[in-house]
Amino acid sequence: MIIYPAVDLLDGQCVRLKQGKYDQVTVYSDDPLAMAESFAAAGSAWIHMVDLNAAKTGIPANQELIALVVKKTGLLVQTGGGIRNLDTLCRLIEDIGVARCVIGTSAIRDRAFTEKALARYGSQIAIGLDAHDGEIAVDGWTSGSGVKVIDFALTMKNIGAQTVIYTDIARDGMLTGPATESTRELVKATGLSVIASGGIGSEEDIAEIKTSGCSGVIVGKAIYEGKVRLSICLQNA
C-alpha cells in the first residue's frame, strides 16, 4: 500500500479544509515546497497535491508551485483540482511532469473529455470519487450529483479507468478514522485500484484501511498535527 502525504494548495499556502468546506480552513505552512521536501526526506516516493482554487473555479491557480515540487524534490506528484480540459491535462503531465492527474468534477460532467484523457494517458489518470452519503460530489465538494459511488466507479472502469481515489467527505479533515467498510466494498465491487482518502487520524487508522484491500491511502492533517509519523508508517506500509 502506497502512502500519499497530502499538500492542499489554496492561495499559494499549504492548508487543510474541514469536510471540504472552504470557510473552514487551517493554514499549516506558507511554504508548500518545504513541506514537500520534508515528505521526501521522510522517505516518501509520492505526494498528493490539490489545487483547491482550481477545484472550485476550474481555473488553474497553483501550477507553478506544483511544477516547483516536481522539479526540486524528485517526488512522484499526483495532482488534482480543476482539471477540466485536455490543455490543462497535457500541461500538467507533459510540460510539468506530474506522474498522475486526478479528474473529479469533469468525470461526471464531461464524458467526452474523460474518455479522451483515459485513452491518451491511461494509468496516469485517476478518477476522483468524492462521496457524501454515498453520492458523488462535484465543484470542490460544493454540489451533489445524484450519482452513486459504485455505479459511477463501474462506469469509469468501462471507459478505461484503472485507478480511483475514494474520499469520504464527512470524514475529511476530521481525524475520526477511515471509511474502511465502504472502501472494502468499492474494492470488491469494482476490482479497481482504490486509493482511500479521508479520516486518517492515527497510525492505527493506516493499518486498518490497509485491510480493505486499497492500493494506497492519502494522509494530510494527521501528519501536520503529529498524529502520524510518516517515516514510521512508510516503513510499515
URCORTA-V756219 format. One record per residue. N is the residue number from 0. SS is DSSP state (H for helix, E for strand, C for the rest). NEAR is the number of other C-alpha atoms within 8 Angstrom. D_CENTER is the distance of its C-alpha to the mean C-alpha in whole Angstrom. Layout:
# URCORTA-V756219
n=(N:N)
ss=(SS:SS)
near=(NEAR:NEAR)
d_center=(D_CENTER:D_CENTER)
This chain:
# URCORTA-V756219
n=(0:1:2:3:4:5:6:7:8:9:10:11:12:13:14:15:16:17:18:19:20:21:22:23:24:25:26:27:28:29:30:31:32:33:34:35:36:37:38:39:40:41:42:43:44:45:46:47:48:49:50:51:52:53:54:55:56:57:58:59:60:61:62:63:64:65:66:67:68:69:70:71:72:73:74:75:76:77:78:79:80:81:82:83:84:85:86:87:88:89:90:91:92:93:94:95:96:97:98:99:100:101:102:103:104:105:106:107:108:109:110:111:112:113:114:115:116:117:118:119:120:121:122:123:124:125:126:127:128:129:130:131:132:133:134:135:136:137:138:139:140:141:142:143:144:145:146:147:148:149:150:151:152:153:154:155:156:157:158:159:160:161:162:163:164:165:166:167:168:169:170:171:172:173:174:175:176:177:178:179:180:181:182:183:184:185:186:187:188:189:190:191:192:193:194:195:196:197:198:199:200:201:202:203:204:205:206:207:208:209:210:211:212:213:214:215:216:217:218:219:220:221:222:223:224:225:226:227:228:229:230:231:232:233:234:235:236)
ss=(C:E:E:E:E:E:E:E:E:E:C:C:E:E:E:E:E:E:C:C:E:E:E:E:E:E:E:E:E:C:C:H:H:H:H:H:H:H:H:H:H:H:C:C:C:E:E:E:E:E:E:H:H:H:H:H:H:C:C:C:C:C:H:H:H:H:H:H:H:H:H:H:H:C:C:E:E:E:E:E:C:C:C:C:C:H:H:H:H:H:H:H:H:H:H:H:C:C:C:E:E:E:E:C:H:H:H:H:H:C:H:H:H:H:H:H:H:H:H:H:H:H:H:H:E:E:E:E:E:E:E:E:C:C:E:E:E:E:C:C:C:C:E:E:E:E:E:E:H:H:H:H:H:H:H:H:H:H:C:C:C:C:E:E:E:E:E:E:H:H:H:C:C:C:C:C:C:C:C:H:H:H:H:H:H:H:H:H:H:H:C:C:E:E:E:E:E:C:C:C:C:C:H:H:H:H:H:H:H:H:C:C:C:C:C:E:E:E:E:C:H:H:H:H:C:C:C:C:C:H:H:H:H:H:H:H:C)
near=(8:8:12:12:14:11:14:12:15:11:7:9:13:14:13:12:12:11:10:11:10:7:4:7:10:7:9:9:9:8:8:13:9:7:10:12:9:8:12:12:7:8:8:14:7:11:15:12:13:12:17:12:16:14:15:10:8:11:8:12:8:13:9:6:10:10:11:9:13:14:7:6:9:8:11:10:13:13:12:13:17:17:15:11:7:8:6:10:12:9:9:12:12:8:7:10:9:14:9:12:14:13:16:15:13:12:12:9:6:8:9:6:12:11:10:8:12:13:8:6:8:11:10:8:15:14:13:13:13:15:13:10:4:7:13:14:15:13:10:12:11:9:8:9:9:6:8:9:11:9:8:9:11:9:8:10:11:7:8:10:14:11:12:14:13:13:12:13:12:8:14:15:13:11:13:8:11:12:11:10:7:7:13:12:8:11:14:7:7:10:7:9:10:14:13:13:14:18:14:14:13:11:10:6:11:11:9:10:14:11:9:11:8:16:10:12:14:13:13:12:10:13:12:8:7:7:10:11:9:10:9:7:11:11:6:5:8)
d_center=(15:13:11:8:10:8:10:9:12:15:18:18:17:15:14:13:13:15:14:12:16:17:20:19:17:18:18:18:19:20:20:16:18:20:17:15:19:19:16:18:21:20:19:16:15:11:9:6:7:7:10:11:15:14:12:15:17:16:18:16:17:15:16:19:17:14:17:19:16:16:20:21:19:19:15:13:11:7:7:7:9:12:13:16:18:19:20:17:16:19:19:15:16:20:21:18:17:13:13:10:9:7:10:10:13:15:14:16:19:19:20:22:19:17:20:21:17:17:21:21:18:17:15:13:11:9:9:7:9:9:13:16:19:18:17:14:14:14:14:12:13:16:18:18:19:21:19:19:16:18:20:17:15:19:20:17:18:21:20:19:15:15:11:9:6:8:8:11:12:15:14:11:13:16:16:18:17:14:15:17:19:17:15:18:19:16:17:20:21:19:19:16:13:11:8:9:7:10:13:13:17:19:19:21:17:16:19:19:16:17:20:18:17:14:13:10:9:7:9:10:13:15:15:17:19:20:20:18:20:17:20:22:18:18:21:21:18)
